[in-house]
Amino acid sequence: MSRKKNEQKVDLEKFNETTSLFGYELIRDVLIPNLLGAETHEILYWAGKELARQYPLANRQDIVRFFDKAGFGLIELNKEQRNKQVYTLSGKVVQARLKHTQPSFNLEAGFLAEQIQTLDHLYTEALTEVNMKTKVVTFIVQSDTKDRLSIEEPFTHFVMSDDENKEKSIMNSDVPEQDESVLASRSSRHEL
């Protein structure tokens, strides 16, 4: 039986209202860790993967748009190899969150890993590194090229487009240097 692939266009103009950064930080970096305790990082990672399953995107460009509209920050692809991609997350939201707390970016890491896994049909996980000096978060996304997934295509893809005629490059040629102020955190208990 063949399934017809549908595309549902998300009207991004509905999401142009700004929310209080304080309220966002309060929920993400105070309330959720308080509720989840020691398991915060792992639960947020798997919550990000589940969120990506609920909002499957059609391509990598839509990932950039989703991160922006969701208030996660500005994500850029810095380096791409056969089974490894390095993304950086920056922007006002990231800087503000890093200024006041030691936030977890595992929700974003899980979301990114699941989107790449769905697009590439390869088992994929992401690791998170936070550079406190530059106020940038790095996601190292690794896929297992030897183990292809038999994932069925989602019934619906969410097409995220601000302007149909304007294409943005997701590749950033300036790769941030790593230094001793980088704090690594495991997004998953699974080794790649």
Rosetta blueprint (number, residue, H / E / L):
1 M L
2 S L
3 R L
4 K L
5 K L
6 N E
7 E E
8 Q E
9 K E
10 V E
11 D L
12 L H
13 E H
14 K H
15 F H
16 N L
17 E L
18 T L
19 T L
20 S L
21 L H
22 F H
23 G H
24 Y H
25 E H
26 L H
27 I H
28 R H
29 D H
30 V H
31 L H
32 I H
33 P H
34 N H
35 L H
36 L H
37 G H
38 A H
39 E H
40 T H
41 H H
42 E H
43 I H
44 L H
45 Y H
46 W H
47 A H
48 G H
49 K H
50 E H
51 L H
52 A H
53 R H
54 Q H
55 Y L
56 P L
57 L E
58 A L
59 N L
60 R H
61 Q H
62 D H
63 I H
64 V H
65 R H
66 F H
67 F H
68 D H
69 K H
70 A H
71 G L
72 F L
73 G L
74 L E
75 I E
76 E E
77 L E
78 N E
79 K E
80 E E
81 Q L
82 R L
83 N L
84 K E
85 Q E
86 V E
87 Y E
88 T E
89 L E
90 S E
91 G L
92 K H
93 V H
94 V H
95 Q H
96 A H
97 R H
98 L H
99 K H
100 H H
101 T L
102 Q L
103 P L
104 S L
105 F L
106 N H
107 L H
108 E H
109 A H
110 G H
111 F H
112 L H
113 A H
114 E H
115 Q H
116 I H
117 Q H
118 T H
119 L H
120 D H
121 H L
122 L E
123 Y E
124 T E
125 E E
126 A E
127 L E
128 T E
129 E E
130 V E
131 N E
132 M L
133 K L
134 T L
135 K L
136 V E
137 V E
138 T E
139 F E
140 I E
141 V E
142 Q E
143 S E
144 D E
145 T E
146 K E
147 D E
148 R E
149 L L
150 S L
151 I L
152 E L
153 E L
154 P L
155 F L
156 T E
157 H E
158 F E
159 V E
160 M E
161 S L
162 D L
163 D L
164 E L
165 N L
166 K L
167 E L
168 K L
169 S L
170 I L
171 M E
172 N L
173 S L
174 D L
175 V L
176 P L
177 E L
178 Q L
179 D L
180 E L
181 S L
182 V E
183 L E
184 A E
185 S E
186 R L
187 S L
188 S L
189 R L
190 H L
191 E L
192 L L
